Each structure stands twice: as C-alpha cells, then as structure tokens.
C-alpha cells in the first residue's frame, strides 16, 4: 500500500513514519513544505496549494494528514497562516483524495478540538468538536468538520 504522510518532516510526522517502517508493508511518500532527508520518497510542497496536493496524492492508496501550522508565537496571532495550513490545506487534501478515489484517510487532530468543554480525563467518542476561543483550537476543529463532510460524501 502506498501512503502519503503530510507534515512528515516535522516532529510528529517523523514519529508517524516509524510504525510503517517497522511493519515493512508500506511504500511511503513523505510531504512537507521543506526538504528533509529520508529513505522514503520526499515530496516538497505546500498543502495550501491544491495543485501540489493533487500531485503528491497521485498514485497513493491512503493518506495520513499530520501537518500543522508552526507552533511559533506568531503563527496563531492572525488567521492567514494557521487557516491556510490547518484548514485550507486539510480541505485540499480531502478534496484531492476524493478526486483520486482514495478512501483510506487518517486525520491526526488535537484535544484542542474539545477545549470548549473544559478539561476532562476522557471525551465521549460522539462528542462534537467545540473549540476554545483561540485560533489554534478553531483551526483544529474545522478540519474535523471537513473530515466528517468527506466521510459522508464517500
């Protein structure tokens, strides 16, 4: 199975590659906005660019969405950067995956999508996203709604 992993050059993305490597059953294409070294195919591109996403998904059987806006202090001060990457980028990936007939998609999210409910030890599986009043939480909750939309469209 050929799998595209987005955000693969970051801390989370690098960690997500390990279980796939250990199983040895997968052919990975790793996408990030910056070039990085890997034994797998590396695809440099911006998830907010639909053409780049379409190209990255060509020939893939599955998708792991693990990209996110940088956690630097300015990324969540205003909508443009975080919305382009977290929201638009995720929407582009689901849209292009549907175009390519890819039905296996995993969205790596955040407990920030439930921040509006307050701190809990566990969250019921049917609890709808409710972001706290900050841009980080909002830009993690909106991709959850996007994922639900495309799951219903399958």
C-alpha positions as CSV (number, residue, x, y, z in Angstrom):
1,X,0.0,0.0,0.0
2,X,1.3,3.5,-1.0
3,X,0.7,6.1,1.7
4,X,1.2,9.9,1.7
5,X,2.0,11.4,5.0
6,X,1.8,15.2,5.3
7,X,3.9,17.2,7.7
8,X,6.4,14.3,7.5
9,X,9.4,16.5,8.1
10,X,8.2,17.7,11.5
11,X,8.5,16.1,14.9
12,X,5.1,14.4,14.8
13,X,5.5,13.3,11.1
14,X,8.9,11.8,11.7
15,X,7.4,9.8,14.6
16,X,4.5,8.6,12.5
17,X,6.8,7.1,9.9
18,X,8.3,4.6,12.4
19,X,5.5,2.1,12.7
20,X,5.1,2.0,9.0
21,X,8.8,1.3,8.6
22,X,8.7,-1.4,11.3
23,X,6.0,-3.3,9.6
24,X,7.8,-3.1,6.2
25,X,4.5,-3.4,4.3
26,X,4.1,0.1,3.1
27,X,5.6,2.4,0.4
28,X,5.7,5.9,1.9
29,X,5.7,9.3,0.2
30,X,6.5,12.0,2.7
31,X,5.3,15.5,2.1
32,X,6.5,18.7,3.8
33,X,6.9,22.3,3.0
34,X,10.7,22.0,3.4
35,X,13.1,19.4,2.1
36,X,14.4,16.8,4.5
37,X,16.4,13.6,4.4
38,X,14.6,10.3,4.4
39,X,15.0,6.8,3.0
40,X,11.5,7.2,1.6
41,X,10.3,9.4,-1.3
42,X,10.2,13.0,-0.2
43,X,7.7,15.4,-1.8
44,X,8.3,19.1,-1.1
45,X,5.1,21.1,-1.4
46,X,2.6,23.3,0.4
47,X,-0.7,21.7,1.4
48,X,-2.5,25.1,0.8
49,X,-1.6,24.6,-2.9
50,X,-4.2,22.4,-4.4
51,X,-2.0,21.6,-7.5
52,X,0.8,20.4,-5.2
53,X,-1.6,18.3,-3.2
54,X,-3.0,16.7,-6.3
55,X,0.5,15.8,-7.5
56,X,1.5,14.4,-4.1
57,X,-1.6,12.2,-4.0
58,X,-1.1,10.8,-7.5
59,X,-0.6,7.0,-7.2
60,X,-1.4,6.8,-3.5
61,X,-3.7,4.4,-1.8
62,X,-4.1,6.1,1.5
63,X,-3.4,9.4,3.3
64,X,-2.2,10.4,6.8
65,X,-2.9,14.1,7.4
66,X,-0.4,15.2,10.1
67,X,0.7,18.7,9.0
68,X,0.0,21.7,11.2
69,X,0.9,25.4,11.2
70,X,4.2,26.1,13.0
71,X,3.9,26.3,16.8
72,X,5.9,29.6,16.8
73,X,4.4,32.6,18.7
74,X,3.2,34.4,15.5
75,X,1.5,31.6,13.6
76,X,-1.7,31.9,15.6
77,X,-1.8,35.6,16.1
78,X,-4.0,36.1,13.0
79,X,-5.9,33.8,10.6
80,X,-3.8,33.7,7.4
81,X,-1.0,31.3,8.2
82,X,-2.9,28.9,10.5
83,X,-6.0,28.8,8.4
84,X,-4.1,28.3,5.1
85,X,-2.2,25.4,6.6
86,X,-4.6,23.7,9.1
87,X,-7.9,24.4,7.4
88,X,-7.4,25.1,3.7
89,X,-4.6,22.5,3.5
90,X,-6.7,19.8,5.1
91,X,-9.7,20.7,2.9
92,X,-7.4,20.5,-0.2
93,X,-6.2,17.0,0.9
94,X,-9.7,15.6,1.4
95,X,-10.9,17.1,-1.9
96,X,-7.9,15.7,-3.9
97,X,-8.2,12.4,-2.1
98,X,-11.8,12.1,-3.2
99,X,-10.8,13.0,-6.8
100,X,-8.2,10.3,-6.7
101,X,-10.6,7.7,-5.2
102,X,-8.6,7.4,-2.0
103,X,-10.9,6.1,0.7
104,X,-8.4,5.5,3.5
105,X,-7.7,8.8,5.2
106,X,-6.5,9.4,8.8
107,X,-6.7,12.9,10.2
108,X,-4.3,13.5,13.1
109,X,-6.0,16.0,15.3
110,X,-5.7,17.6,18.8
111,X,-7.6,17.6,22.0
112,X,-7.8,21.3,21.3
113,X,-11.0,20.4,19.3
114,X,-12.7,19.7,22.6
115,X,-11.2,22.7,24.6
116,X,-14.6,24.4,24.7
117,X,-15.8,21.7,27.0
118,X,-13.2,22.3,29.6
119,X,-10.6,19.8,31.0
120,X,-11.7,16.2,31.1
121,X,-10.0,12.9,31.6
122,X,-11.8,11.3,28.7
123,X,-14.1,12.6,25.9
124,X,-17.0,10.5,24.7
125,X,-16.5,9.4,21.1
126,X,-19.7,11.1,19.9
127,X,-18.8,14.5,21.4
128,X,-18.9,17.1,18.6
129,X,-15.9,19.4,18.3
130,X,-16.2,22.6,20.3
131,X,-13.1,24.8,20.1
132,X,-11.8,27.1,22.8
133,X,-11.9,30.8,21.9
134,X,-8.4,30.7,20.2
135,X,-7.3,30.3,16.7
136,X,-5.3,27.1,17.4
137,X,-8.4,25.3,18.6
138,X,-10.6,26.7,15.9
139,X,-8.2,25.6,13.1
140,X,-8.1,22.1,14.6
141,X,-11.9,21.8,15.0
142,X,-12.7,22.9,11.4
143,X,-10.7,20.0,9.8
144,X,-12.7,17.6,12.0
145,X,-15.9,19.0,10.3
146,X,-14.2,18.8,6.9
147,X,-13.3,15.1,7.6
148,X,-16.9,14.4,8.6
149,X,-18.2,16.1,5.4
150,X,-16.0,14.0,3.1
151,X,-16.8,10.8,5.1
152,X,-20.5,11.4,4.4
153,X,-19.7,12.1,0.7
154,X,-18.0,8.7,0.2
